[in-house]
Amino acid sequence: MSFHLHPEARPIIEAFLANGGKSFEKMGELAELRTTYEKNCALAAIKGLEHIQAQDIQAEESGHPVSLRIYDTQYSTDILRPTVLFIHGGGWVIGNLNTHDSICRKMADIAQVRVIAVDYRLSPEVKFPVPFEDCQRALQYIIDQSESLRVDINRMVFMGDSAGANLAAHLGQSFYQSYAAELKAQVLLYPVIGYYPETASFQSYQTGFPLVQSTMHWFFDQLLKEDQDPQSISLLSKEFNAKNGDIFLMTMEHDPLRDEALMYLEKAIQSGLNVEYHHVKGLMHGIFTLAGKLPVAEQYLHQIGKYIASRI
């Protein structure tokens, strides 16, 4: 099957195909895949953001480790800062604070906010719900330490891409109920909504891109134990509450996850939420970790940063 590609994406996908066209789960042993992914993200990172200060924090919450990276135009400040909580994607299997570093720097720069990126333990070394619990503990730590971290918990946005968007939205769906503070927005970039292999997009994308149908099956196999229900991670299973913020939702044409996001969109609208939805023709899942080599992706990140600034 041939696909229409954005002119900037065409050479990236052509190079991917010329190199064998192996989707993520076929790129080698897990350790090798993680190393390759981090290396490729570094090569394709946005440049010119060295002025954004960053500091790693290793802490504990309820006896468990918490790993964060804080970004800001000025790390040392006496005022509480509007804050974006960012959770990286990678199918709960790959990715870390480094792979999405330039995305966080870009948000801090454009939105003029503090960004706190959350690291979490990956599958298959740990299974569901551990990655979700790690993110919940990280959020609890941020709330508990908001004064010392200079975080204004009344001016927060949650953001993530792919599986990270799923994690961020899970936190977002219960934020007001947990902390009696209203979330300003949730920014969900080509999110995993749940396990929906019956959708047309899931069926359509079986080859030709780094993330295809078989990749998603493999990711779920790593995340879940044999007796666990994949719908445990579905974002459609909870009630939507407008006090958990407006929704910014973005999908890509060439993405097996595309159509399940429309199910989320429909429920959000029916629940009375403000939703800003963008569907991008000709581009594929994962563009934002390629934004240094894909100017259109950096342009969309600029737009997302402006959206956050307007909401927060």
Rosetta silent file (secondary structure, phi, psi, omega in degrees, C-alpha in Angstrom):
SEQUENCE: MSFHLHPEARPIIEAFLANGGKSFEKMGELAELRTTYEKNCALAAIKGLEHIQAQDIQAEESGHPVSLRIYDTQYSTDILRPTVLFIHGGGWVIGNLNTHDSICRKMADIAQVRVIAVDYRLSPEVKFPVPFEDCQRALQYIIDQSESLRVDINRMVFMGDSAGANLAAHLGQSFYQSYAAELKAQVLLYPVIGYYPETASFQSYQTGFPLVQSTMHWFFDQLLKEDQDPQSISLLSKEFNAKNGDIFLMTMEHDPLRDEALMYLEKAIQSGLNVEYHHVKGLMHGIFTLAGKLPVAEQYLHQIGKYIASRI
SCORE:     score description
SCORE:     0.000 S_00000001
   1 L     0.000  133.584  177.601    0.000    0.000    0.000 S_00000001
   2 L   -99.189  145.793 -177.047    1.324    3.456   -0.897 S_00000001
   3 L  -123.714  143.820  171.566    0.725    6.435    1.357 S_00000001
   4 L   -74.059  127.102 -179.869    0.656   10.163    0.753 S_00000001
   5 L  -118.995  144.399  171.704    3.447   11.711    2.820 S_00000001
   6 L   -57.099  141.374 -177.419    4.154   15.293    3.769 S_00000001
   7 L   -53.764  -33.726  179.224    7.145   16.511    1.672 S_00000001
   8 L   -75.477  -27.133 -179.389    9.291   16.846    4.807 S_00000001
   9 L   -82.420  -24.315 -173.810    8.383   13.350    6.011 S_00000001
  10 H   -56.882  -49.322 -179.549    9.032   11.616    2.692 S_00000001
  11 H   -64.630  -29.149  178.459   12.860   11.482    2.935 S_00000001
  12 H   -67.426  -46.050 -179.598   12.625   10.230    6.540 S_00000001
  13 H   -72.821  -35.629  176.506   10.332    7.353    5.625 S_00000001
  14 H   -62.225  -40.628  177.713   12.245    6.619    2.415 S_00000001
  15 H   -66.885  -39.461  176.762   15.449    6.306    4.460 S_00000001
  16 H   -59.857  -45.460 -179.623   13.626    4.095    6.975 S_00000001
  17 H   -68.471  -39.628  179.867   12.435    1.790    4.176 S_00000001
  18 H   -64.749  -25.177 -179.747   15.833    1.755    2.471 S_00000001
  19 L   -90.135   11.570  176.863   17.330    0.619    5.780 S_00000001
  20 L   114.226  -16.835  176.480   15.020   -2.401    5.888 S_00000001
  21 L    60.420   35.191 -178.292   11.775   -0.820    7.100 S_00000001
  22 L   -83.352  123.813  175.749   11.843   -2.702   10.408 S_00000001
  23 L   -69.870  167.354 -169.396    9.206   -1.557   12.894 S_00000001
  24 H   -49.806  -45.631 -172.717   10.274   -1.046   16.512 S_00000001
  25 H   -71.455   -7.023 -179.001    9.662   -4.588   17.715 S_00000001
  26 H  -110.056   10.318 -173.380   11.895   -5.971   14.922 S_00000001
  27 L   -87.440    1.739  178.466   14.897   -3.697   15.515 S_00000001
  28 L   130.165 -171.686  177.661   16.797   -6.114   17.748 S_00000001
  29 L   -62.344  158.343 -171.992   17.043   -7.132   21.374 S_00000001
  30 H   -58.675  -45.479 -179.861   15.316   -4.863   23.869 S_00000001
  31 H   -60.767  -40.686  178.539   18.495   -3.265   25.241 S_00000001
  32 H   -65.642  -41.975  178.999   19.664   -2.573   21.692 S_00000001
  33 H   -61.038  -45.842 -179.590   16.268   -1.126   20.745 S_00000001
  34 H   -62.100  -42.698  179.722   16.289    1.230   23.729 S_00000001
  35 H   -65.103  -44.521  179.961   19.818    2.409   22.948 S_00000001
  36 H   -62.584  -43.010  179.953   19.036    2.891   19.250 S_00000001
  37 H   -62.339  -45.092 -179.992   15.853    4.813   20.031 S_00000001
  38 H   -64.134  -40.577  178.664   17.663    7.146   22.438 S_00000001
  39 H   -63.543  -45.406 -179.001   20.463    7.695   19.925 S_00000001
  40 H   -65.563  -37.877  177.398   18.030    8.441   17.089 S_00000001
  41 H   -64.320  -38.911  179.057   16.037   10.852   19.258 S_00000001
  42 H   -65.376  -39.996  179.747   19.242   12.701   20.145 S_00000001
  43 H   -66.561  -29.117 -176.320   20.209   12.973   16.476 S_00000001
  44 L  -104.353   12.524 -177.268   16.775   14.365   15.601 S_00000001
  45 L   -71.859  153.705  175.807   16.383   16.656   18.628 S_00000001
  46 L   -68.898  135.287  179.959   15.554   20.347   18.267 S_00000001
  47 L   -97.883  167.876  174.049   18.664   22.498   18.512 S_00000001
  48 L    82.140   21.412 -178.675   19.135   25.961   19.993 S_00000001
  49 L  -116.866   23.082 -176.589   17.455   25.353   23.347 S_00000001
  50 L   -67.476  -18.033 -179.718   20.566   25.290   25.521 S_00000001
  51 L   -74.214  -14.426  175.859   19.392   28.418   27.344 S_00000001
  52 L   -76.925  123.374 -179.549   16.655   26.393   29.021 S_00000001
  53 E   -80.478  145.558 -179.079   17.940   25.287   32.416 S_00000001
  54 E  -139.689  143.102  177.752   17.375   21.689   33.489 S_00000001
  55 E  -143.961  131.260  176.602   17.901   19.822   36.725 S_00000001
  56 E   -86.005  143.900  178.357   17.334   16.166   37.572 S_00000001
  57 E  -128.729  126.672  172.599   15.727   15.217   40.863 S_00000001
  58 E  -113.009  122.115 -175.573   15.880   11.787   42.477 S_00000001
  59 E  -143.832 -170.672  177.503   13.540   11.464   45.435 S_00000001
  60 E  -133.591  147.494  173.394   11.161    9.093   47.190 S_00000001
  61 E  -140.625  121.254 -179.693    7.408    8.982   47.615 S_00000001
  62 L    54.597   37.125  176.515    5.783    6.354   49.829 S_00000001
  63 L    80.631    5.607  179.913    9.037    4.403   49.873 S_00000001
  64 E  -116.664  149.065 -178.145    9.357    4.279   46.080 S_00000001
  65 E   -70.314  145.832  174.245   11.822    6.172   43.880 S_00000001
  66 E  -124.514  129.970 -178.647   10.700    9.269   41.979 S_00000001
  67 E  -124.669  118.704 -176.298   12.716   10.495   38.999 S_00000001
  68 E  -131.402  158.022  167.459   12.040   13.940   37.534 S_00000001
  69 E  -131.123  125.140 -176.804   13.689   16.516   35.307 S_00000001
  70 E  -105.228  131.403  179.622   12.707   20.145   35.786 S_00000001
  71 E  -118.890  142.484  173.460   13.033   22.689   32.971 S_00000001
  72 E  -165.426  159.589  174.821   12.654   26.453   33.135 S_00000001
  73 L   -68.213  -27.571  174.907   14.041   29.602   31.622 S_00000001
  74 L  -144.662  107.789 -173.243   15.274   30.380   35.138 S_00000001
  75 L   -66.204  -44.334 -178.714   15.415   27.470   37.536 S_00000001
  76 L   -84.323  118.913 -179.513   15.982   29.524   40.704 S_00000001
  77 L  -154.321  153.684  178.905   12.961   31.667   41.476 S_00000001
  78 L   -94.567   -9.079 -175.929   10.984   32.817   44.504 S_00000001
  79 L  -102.008  152.402  174.280    7.599   32.658   42.785 S_00000001
  80 L   -74.666  134.747 -171.412    5.389   29.651   42.136 S_00000001
  81 E  -105.683  141.436  166.904    5.475   28.848   38.441 S_00000001
  82 E   -59.142  139.680 -166.652    2.761   27.658   36.065 S_00000001
  83 E  -135.598  134.712  171.192    3.808   24.090   35.354 S_00000001
  84 E  -101.034  123.562  171.491    3.460   21.482   32.626 S_00000001
  85 E   -90.805  117.912 -176.027    3.719   17.875   33.789 S_00000001
  86 E  -114.002  133.430  177.193    5.156   15.926   30.837 S_00000001
  87 E  -123.770  124.913 -175.148    5.199   12.125   30.441 S_00000001
  88 L   -76.024  153.128  174.672    7.176   10.576   27.600 S_00000001
  89 L   -91.188 -169.910 -177.619    5.916    7.955   25.191 S_00000001
  90 L   129.993   22.459  175.446    7.524    4.783   23.892 S_00000001
  91 L    66.737   22.532 -175.358    4.874    2.125   24.360 S_00000001
  92 L    63.779    9.636 -171.420    5.693    1.802   28.081 S_00000001
  93 L  -122.293  -37.599 -179.790    8.761   -0.101   26.803 S_00000001
  94 L  -125.713  170.835  179.712   11.257    2.407   25.369 S_00000001
  95 L    95.784  154.983  178.897   12.010    6.068   25.969 S_00000001
  96 L  -162.841 -167.790 -179.581   13.282    8.055   28.943 S_00000001
  97 L   -63.515  -30.447 -177.682   13.945   11.611   30.056 S_00000001
  98 L   -75.145  -35.827 -173.737   16.605   12.035   27.367 S_00000001
  99 L   -65.294  -28.178 -176.848   14.540   10.913   24.379 S_00000001
 100 L  -114.357   18.841 -175.808   11.984   13.698   24.865 S_00000001
 101 H   -58.529  -45.752 -174.954   14.326   16.317   26.306 S_00000001
 102 H   -71.775  -26.278  174.597   14.055   18.815   23.450 S_00000001
 103 H   -63.622  -45.292  179.903   10.238   18.640   23.464 S_00000001
 104 H   -65.177  -40.991  177.689   10.239   19.700   27.115 S_00000001
 105 H   -62.158  -39.693 -179.813   12.765   22.455   26.446 S_00000001
 106 H   -63.629  -42.294  179.640   10.618   23.725   23.596 S_00000001
 107 H   -64.962  -43.029  178.576    7.532   23.883   25.820 S_00000001
 108 H   -61.018  -36.979 -177.668    9.429   25.746   28.560 S_00000001
 109 H   -73.129  -50.283 -173.949   10.698   28.199   25.962 S_00000001
 110 H   -76.281  -44.160 -176.877    7.491   28.882   24.029 S_00000001
 111 H   -84.896  -11.969 -178.028    4.948   28.705   26.854 S_00000001
 112 L    55.476   52.637 -179.124    7.285   30.361   29.396 S_00000001
 113 L  -129.066  167.858  167.018    6.397   27.755   32.007 S_00000001
 114 E   -83.075  135.003  176.354    8.141   25.299   34.286 S_00000001
 115 E  -116.955  128.993  174.888    8.112   21.803   32.775 S_00000001
 116 E  -116.745  112.626  177.705    8.507   18.732   34.953 S_00000001
 117 E   -91.719  136.887 -176.754    9.199   15.537   33.017 S_00000001
 118 E  -105.975  129.316  169.832    8.448   12.266   34.764 S_00000001
 119 E   -98.147  154.861 -178.499   10.469    9.112   34.304 S_00000001
 120 L  -149.994  158.608 -179.521    8.907    5.753   35.125 S_00000001
 121 L   -70.983  144.025 -172.817    9.908    2.117   35.115 S_00000001
 122 L  -102.015  156.050  173.551    9.496    0.368   31.798 S_00000001
 123 L   -89.378  152.318   11.117    7.979   -2.927   30.723 S_00000001
 124 L   -90.114    2.188 -179.700    8.558   -5.844   30.495 S_00000001
 125 L   -58.364  -35.515  171.940   10.804   -5.516   33.585 S_00000001
 126 L  -125.689  153.294 -178.045    7.691   -4.303   35.383 S_00000001
 127 L  -112.353  166.644  173.718    4.097   -4.952   34.395 S_00000001
 128 L   -53.858  136.117   10.398    0.871   -2.969   34.561 S_00000001
 129 L  -100.886   21.831 -171.553    0.001   -1.072   36.707 S_00000001
 130 H   -57.379  -47.825  178.796    3.567   -0.209   37.803 S_00000001
 131 H   -58.082  -36.945  178.869    4.278    2.506   35.167 S_00000001
 132 H   -67.773  -41.317  178.725    0.955    4.140   36.047 S_00000001
 133 H   -65.957  -38.220  177.184    1.714    3.930   39.788 S_00000001
 134 H   -60.104  -43.019  179.955    5.150    5.456   39.243 S_00000001
 135 H   -68.270  -38.151  177.459    3.565    8.445   37.505 S_00000001
 136 H   -63.912  -41.735  178.463    0.935    8.786   40.219 S_00000001
 137 H   -66.464  -36.785  177.332    3.632    8.801   42.906 S_00000001
 138 H   -62.709  -43.145  176.636    5.592   11.388   40.935 S_00000001
 139 H   -62.049  -43.613  179.585    2.525   13.617   40.804 S_00000001
 140 H   -60.364  -41.664  177.912    1.947   13.128   44.531 S_00000001
 141 H   -61.142  -43.908 -179.827    5.553   14.120   45.200 S_00000001
 142 H   -62.505  -41.845  178.218    5.145   17.268   43.077 S_00000001
 143 H   -64.694  -46.755 -178.091    1.971   18.210   44.954 S_00000001
 144 H   -63.632  -35.357 -175.527    3.560   17.524   48.346 S_00000001
 145 L  -106.347   24.204 -173.064    6.719   19.460   47.444 S_00000001
 146 H   -59.264  -36.181  179.857    5.051   22.168   45.370 S_00000001
 147 H   -64.758  -50.321 -177.927    6.483   25.003   47.464 S_00000001
 148 H   -69.918  -29.931  177.937   10.080   23.823   47.231 S_00000001
 149 H   -83.580   -5.704 -179.378    9.667   22.886   43.557 S_00000001
 150 L    59.172   49.463 -179.909    8.093   26.296   42.886 S_00000001
 151 E  -111.767  127.608  172.830    5.000   24.746   41.305 S_00000001
 152 E   -89.808  102.986 -174.213    1.631   26.511   41.274 S_00000001
 153 E   -70.832   -9.458  175.151   -0.734   23.544   41.513 S_00000001
 154 E   -91.404    0.720  177.689   -3.624   25.781   40.457 S_00000001
 155 E  -134.650   70.083 -178.069   -1.899   26.481   37.138 S_00000001
 156 E  -123.815  145.927  171.845   -1.012   23.065   35.769 S_00000001
 157 E  -126.584  137.386  174.214   -1.265   21.372   32.369 S_00000001
 158 E  -102.263  138.644 -174.275   -0.654   17.657   31.813 S_00000001
 159 E  -144.002  143.904  174.167    0.994   16.644   28.548 S_00000001
 160 E  -164.845  164.935  176.449    2.250   13.468   26.916 S_00000001
 161 E  -121.552  139.261  174.491    2.787   11.739   23.607 S_00000001
 162 L    58.297 -123.121  177.693    1.611    8.241   22.649 S_00000001
 163 H   -63.896  -28.742  175.539    1.770    5.962   25.718 S_00000001
 164 H   -66.161  -33.585  175.255    2.878    9.016   27.682 S_00000001
 165 H   -67.080  -36.696  175.697   -0.351   10.736   26.694 S_00000001
 166 H   -61.674  -45.601  179.125   -2.242    7.729   28.039 S_00000001
 167 H   -64.043  -44.547 -179.465   -0.386    8.037   31.352 S_00000001
 168 H   -63.278  -40.586 -179.231   -0.870   11.817   31.480 S_00000001
 169 H   -69.672  -34.968  175.464   -4.595   11.510   30.738 S_00000001
 170 H   -60.633  -43.445  175.737   -5.058    8.882   33.439 S_00000001
 171 H   -64.480  -41.441 -177.013   -3.586   11.344   35.934 S_00000001
 172 H   -65.643  -34.246 -176.325   -5.630   14.135   34.417 S_00000001
 173 H   -68.850  -16.298 -178.757   -8.933   12.297   34.638 S_00000001
 174 L  -123.532   12.189 -173.700   -8.712   12.140   38.438 S_00000001
 175 H   -64.454  -53.008 -178.504   -6.760   15.308   39.262 S_00000001
 176 H   -62.073  -42.332 -179.233   -9.605   17.472   40.573 S_00000001
 177 H   -61.682  -31.682 -176.413  -11.132   14.551   42.457 S_00000001
 178 H   -86.798  -35.659 -168.960   -7.782   13.881   44.152 S_00000001
 179 H  -123.844    0.208  179.491   -6.492   17.376   44.872 S_00000001
 180 L    54.686   29.259  173.960   -9.490   19.767   44.701 S_00000001
 181 L  -122.404  140.702 -178.557   -7.545   21.880   42.207 S_00000001
 182 L   -86.106  129.685  175.408   -8.738   22.484   38.674 S_00000001
 183 L   -77.138  142.604 -178.230   -6.425   21.400   35.871 S_00000001
 184 L   -80.832  -37.645 -179.940   -6.034   23.976   33.118 S_00000001
 185 E  -168.850  161.541  169.347   -5.658   21.565   30.186 S_00000001
 186 E  -123.194  125.945 -178.840   -4.533   18.159   28.991 S_00000001
 187 E  -108.885  110.556 -171.798   -2.374   18.053   25.855 S_00000001
 188 E  -117.940  111.683 -174.655   -2.566   14.614   24.262 S_00000001
 189 E  -105.981  119.972 -172.789   -0.381   13.984   21.218 S_00000001
 190 L    32.487   63.357 -171.496   -1.221   10.881   19.145 S_00000001
 191 L   -75.580  151.465  161.358   -2.369    9.166   22.356 S_00000001
 192 L   -78.374  118.106  178.585   -2.891    5.505   23.160 S_00000001
 193 L   -89.213  -36.886  179.693   -6.554    5.522   24.226 S_00000001
 194 L  -179.033 -150.288  177.055   -6.753    1.820   25.000 S_00000001
 195 L  -111.583  101.077 -174.721   -6.512   -1.468   23.150 S_00000001
 196 L  -131.006   68.020 -176.825   -8.691   -1.120   20.056 S_00000001
 197 L   -68.949   -9.432 -178.355   -7.322   -3.424   17.343 S_00000001
 198 L   -83.622   -7.927 -177.528  -10.663   -3.407   15.529 S_00000001
 199 L   -69.557  155.925 -178.254  -10.338    0.207   14.325 S_00000001
 200 H   -63.127  -40.528 -178.500   -9.726    0.879   10.643 S_00000001
 201 H   -68.218  -37.723  177.715   -6.443    2.685   11.268 S_00000001
 202 H   -61.381  -39.695 -179.999   -5.136   -0.148   13.465 S_00000001
 203 H   -73.633  -30.363 -171.282   -5.924   -2.569   10.636 S_00000001
 204 H   -76.813  -35.134 -170.911   -4.527   -0.334    7.878 S_00000001
 205 L  -101.290   89.637 -178.100   -0.998    0.285    9.121 S_00000001
 206 L  -109.071  -19.185  177.354    0.772   -3.070    9.105 S_00000001
 207 L  -149.468  168.598  169.664    4.020   -2.087    7.346 S_00000001
 208 L    98.946   -9.223 -177.862    5.891    0.957    6.130 S_00000001
 209 L  -142.235  159.820  178.645    6.433    2.881    9.377 S_00000001
 210 L   -61.487  -33.496  178.501    8.348    2.431   12.647 S_00000001
 211 L  -115.011  115.611 -178.290    5.065    2.067   14.559 S_00000001
 212 L  -134.305 -174.966 -176.718    2.528   -0.309   13.017 S_00000001
 213 H   -53.058  -48.563 -176.653   -0.137   -2.762   14.111 S_00000001
 214 H   -65.565  -29.537  177.114    2.325   -5.454   15.218 S_00000001
 215 H   -63.050  -45.101 -178.850    4.282   -2.892   17.244 S_00000001
 216 H   -66.312  -39.675  175.188    1.234   -2.049   19.311 S_00000001
 217 H   -58.166  -43.429 -178.629    0.464   -5.741   19.913 S_00000001
 218 H   -65.157  -43.661  177.951    4.065   -6.196   21.060 S_00000001
 219 H   -57.996  -46.186  179.682    3.931   -3.165   23.375 S_00000001
 220 H   -64.652  -36.160  177.139    0.795   -4.488   25.049 S_00000001
 221 H   -62.712  -34.749  178.769    2.394   -7.917   25.395 S_00000001
 222 H   -73.618  -37.782 -175.242    5.295   -6.306   27.253 S_00000001
 223 H   -73.453  -41.003 -167.765    3.058   -4.184   29.498 S_00000001
 224 L  -103.398  146.265  167.338    0.442   -6.720   30.526 S_00000001
 225 L   -75.368  162.068 -174.400    0.506  -10.055   32.290 S_00000001
 226 L   -58.840  -32.464 -175.150   -1.298  -12.863   30.478 S_00000001
 227 L   -94.667    6.223 -178.456   -4.359  -12.643   32.704 S_00000001
 228 L   -91.382  142.089 -179.523   -4.685   -8.842   32.589 S_00000001
 229 L   -82.076  122.893  178.750   -7.409   -7.145   30.542 S_00000001
 230 H   -56.943  -27.193 -179.384   -5.983   -4.668   27.978 S_00000001
 231 H   -72.122   -2.760  174.683   -8.964   -2.405   28.603 S_00000001
 232 H   -59.432  -26.145 -176.806   -7.558   -1.745   32.068 S_00000001
 233 H   -98.646    4.219 -175.128   -5.629    1.126   30.501 S_00000001
 234 L   -66.888  135.398  175.065   -8.544    2.550   28.487 S_00000001
 235 L   -80.744   -5.826 -178.993   -9.224    6.261   28.853 S_00000001
 236 L   -90.233   -3.939 -173.753  -12.852    5.628   27.929 S_00000001
 237 L   -87.477  -11.847 -179.520  -13.656    3.747   31.133 S_00000001
 238 L  -107.128  156.586  173.463  -13.735    6.816   33.395 S_00000001
 239 L   -71.940  145.262  176.457  -16.146    9.727   33.548 S_00000001
 240 L   -92.103  140.429 -178.093  -14.901   12.982   32.062 S_00000001
 241 L  -129.691  124.029 -177.609  -14.966   16.067   34.298 S_00000001
 242 H   -60.826  -23.170  178.916  -14.609   19.604   32.928 S_00000001
 243 H   -73.005   -7.573  173.658  -12.702   20.588   36.087 S_00000001
 244 H   -94.469   19.407  166.535   -9.885   18.373   34.822 S_00000001
 245 L    97.559  159.324  171.405   -9.180   20.854   32.066 S_00000001
 246 E   -68.470  161.641 -178.287   -9.711   21.552   28.414 S_00000001
 247 E  -115.192  129.940  167.560   -8.393   18.992   25.931 S_00000001
 248 E  -110.826  115.501 -174.166   -5.872   19.582   23.158 S_00000001
 249 E  -122.033  129.941  179.804   -5.878   16.454   20.991 S_00000001
 250 E  -131.129  131.415  177.125   -3.662   15.839   17.974 S_00000001
 251 E  -123.231  158.866  177.175   -3.647   12.839   15.641 S_00000001
 252 E  -112.686  147.361 -179.830   -1.543   11.882   12.609 S_00000001
 253 E   -60.683  -46.164 -173.069   -2.844   10.417    9.372 S_00000001
 254 E   -97.136   77.179 -173.628   -0.325    7.564    9.280 S_00000001
 255 L  -157.064  123.319  176.759   -0.844    6.073   12.718 S_00000001
 256 L   -60.770  -20.160 -179.156   -2.590    2.893   13.865 S_00000001
 257 L   -86.001   -3.326 -172.104   -3.769    4.867   16.919 S_00000001
 258 H   -55.319  -49.791 -169.508   -5.528    7.517   14.842 S_00000001
 259 H   -76.181  -29.398  178.664   -9.094    6.234   14.969 S_00000001
 260 H   -67.640  -27.455  175.665   -9.257    5.349   18.659 S_00000001
 261 H   -64.437  -28.202  177.844   -8.507    9.001   19.407 S_00000001
 262 H   -69.177  -30.965  174.801  -11.752    9.853   17.614 S_00000001
 263 H   -65.863  -40.621  177.098  -13.617    7.714   20.150 S_00000001
 264 H   -65.310  -44.352  178.893  -11.996    9.749   22.917 S_00000001
 265 H   -56.932  -46.816 -179.131  -12.834   12.973   21.092 S_00000001
 266 H   -61.078  -44.175 -179.045  -16.489   11.995   20.803 S_00000001
 267 H   -67.260  -38.567  178.869  -16.770   11.149   24.501 S_00000001
 268 H   -62.358  -42.639  179.300  -15.021   14.370   25.520 S_00000001
 269 H   -66.152  -44.820  179.904  -17.439   16.436   23.422 S_00000001
 270 H   -64.614  -24.008  179.417  -20.461   14.530   24.701 S_00000001
 271 L   -86.772    0.875  175.367  -19.199   15.141   28.246 S_00000001
 272 L    84.348   20.249  179.508  -19.248   18.895   27.678 S_00000001
 273 L   -85.220  152.041  168.016  -15.501   19.514   27.570 S_00000001
 274 L   -77.450  125.160 -178.088  -13.769   22.213   25.562 S_00000001
 275 E  -129.864  129.916  169.659  -11.726   20.360   22.943 S_00000001
 276 E  -109.527  115.333 -173.383   -9.258   21.678   20.402 S_00000001
 277 E  -115.273  133.619  176.947   -8.649   18.924   17.868 S_00000001
 278 E  -128.078  128.092  172.194   -6.011   18.817   15.151 S_00000001
 279 E  -116.138  128.949 -171.112   -5.611   16.074   12.568 S_00000001
 280 E  -110.621  115.290 -178.894   -2.436   16.272   10.508 S_00000001
 281 E   -76.303  141.097  171.044   -2.430   14.884    6.984 S_00000001
 282 E    84.193   -2.466 -179.245    0.680   13.230    5.573 S_00000001
 283 E  -115.215  166.694 -170.486    2.543   12.738    8.852 S_00000001
 284 E  -122.885  165.148  175.495    3.142    9.701   11.027 S_00000001
 285 L   -53.213  137.460  173.196    3.209    8.681   14.669 S_00000001
 286 L    92.463   15.094 -173.478    6.255    9.938   16.553 S_00000001
 287 H   -66.168  -25.744 -170.785    6.956   13.197   14.722 S_00000001
 288 H   -77.760  -22.714  171.364    7.810   15.224   17.821 S_00000001
 289 H   -82.790   -0.056  175.276   10.917   13.235   18.708 S_00000001
 290 H  -111.040   10.016 -166.821   11.980   13.938   15.099 S_00000001
 291 L   -63.791  -22.827  176.641   11.270   17.662   15.257 S_00000001
 292 L   -70.094  -20.891  177.938   14.907   18.678   14.753 S_00000001
 293 L  -111.679    1.081 -175.279   14.788   17.058   11.317 S_00000001
 294 L  -133.497   85.784 -174.194   11.125   17.756   10.612 S_00000001
 295 H   -53.299  -33.916 -179.665   10.467   21.522   10.661 S_00000001
 296 H   -63.712  -32.932  177.932    6.703   21.046   10.423 S_00000001
 297 H   -68.188  -40.480  177.195    6.800   19.111   13.714 S_00000001
 298 H   -65.698  -34.911  176.505    8.670   21.945   15.424 S_00000001
 299 H   -63.061  -40.549  177.541    6.076   24.361   14.049 S_00000001
 300 H   -67.395  -36.208  176.110    3.316   22.296   15.636 S_00000001
 301 H   -63.718  -36.878  175.659    5.223   22.252   18.943 S_00000001
 302 H   -61.677  -44.108  178.197    5.359   26.042   18.766 S_00000001
 303 H   -62.127  -41.288  178.784    1.589   26.069   18.262 S_00000001
 304 H   -64.523  -41.261  177.525    1.134   23.691   21.214 S_00000001
 305 H   -60.524  -39.595  178.105    3.311   25.917   23.383 S_00000001
 306 H   -67.874  -37.716  176.085    1.139   28.909   22.526 S_00000001
 307 H   -60.178  -46.415 -179.899   -1.974   26.891   23.361 S_00000001
 308 H   -61.183  -44.038  179.968   -0.525   26.045   26.784 S_00000001
 309 H   -60.002  -34.713 -178.865    0.402   29.681   27.402 S_00000001
 310 H   -75.086  -22.772 -177.138   -3.173   30.712   26.613 S_00000001
 311 H   -96.690  -30.376 -168.989   -4.672   28.197   29.031 S_00000001
 312 L   -88.473    0.000    0.000   -2.290   28.244   31.951 S_00000001
